Structures are given as structure tokens and as C-alpha cells.
Amino acid sequence: MHKKDNINSHHLTDYHTLDIDNKLILNLRDLGHMIRFLFEGKGSQKRILIILLETGGMTQRELTERLGIQPGSVSEVLAKLENAGLILRTSSETDRRTTDIQLTPLGQAEAEDAARQRQMRHQEMFSCLSEDEKETLLKLAEKLETDWNSRYGSPPQHSRHPSHHHHHSR
């Protein structure tokens, strides 16, 4: 797994002198940086392949909306995927202003591989926690998110797609 060369906040000499609220903020901030570092961007080739795998294909307009990024950026990535033989773009029968996107057999294989790698990484990221600890962390994270959203409002561009939010309660 990737190691970053930067020094985490809690290696600062005065970390031990901070109060618990500041320690929590530093740790959550560092975890946020690590998550952004580990994950492909919103419009990455892998993310698009996985979405097409999960949905069985969609229009370019639907994909652009789902990704929440500029249409030009989406077109650029789709051109690369098409040139690599991973997707097929055809004029939409239902909407002349957009394009249907399907995975090719090669794209299907790449997408399945990317989805497997992502699943393994997700499991690995929390492998130091027991199932009970994961449940506790999830409950606490959801409690904080609910409170912060009502207190400070939702952060911009924060849309969690329903199919990606699996909550297993006991």
C-alpha cells in the first residue's frame, strides 16, 4: 500500500499537549487526506467503469449528473476509455442530445477487476478494527455527520449515492 512522505499531524511535538477536541480534529483531518489520497478522483476511469458495471450502462448526461463534474471532463475520460476499447458510445435512441455508453467485453473485465480491487482496499482499510469496533465507529460517524449537517449545513458537492451507503444494523 502507498505510504505518504508527509508527516501526520499527530507526530507534531506538541500533539500530546492538545486537548481531546483538537486531537480528534487532527486525526479526522488526516484520515480525510488519506481517503482522498487512496481513492481515484470523482471522474476517474476506474470509477466510471465501476458505475457502468453496476448500472449496465447509461447515457452520458446521466453519468455526468451522477459524477457531479464538468461535462467536458467526462467527455475527455470517455474518449480515453473508448480509444482503449473499454466502452462503446452510440447516439441515444430516446434523446438525440446525448449518447448511450456501454462497456465492451474488455471494459466489463476491467471494471470487474477494478471493483474487486476497490472491495479489497475497503476491507483492508478497516482490517485493524473488530466488527464491533466498526459498528461503533459507524454509529459515531453518522451521529457527528447528522449533527454537523444540521449545525453547519451540508458541505458542497456532498451527495452520497444511495447504492453506496450500506448500513448494517444489528
ABEGO torsion letter per residue (X at the ends): XBBBABBBAAABAAAAABBAAAAAAAAAAAAAAAAAAABBBAABAAAAAAAAAAAGEBBAAAAAAAAGBBAAAAAAAAAAAAAAGABBBBBBAABAABBBBBBBAAAAAAAAAAAAAAAAAAAAAAAABBAAAAAAAAAAAAAAAAAAAAAAEBBBGBBBBAAABBBBBX
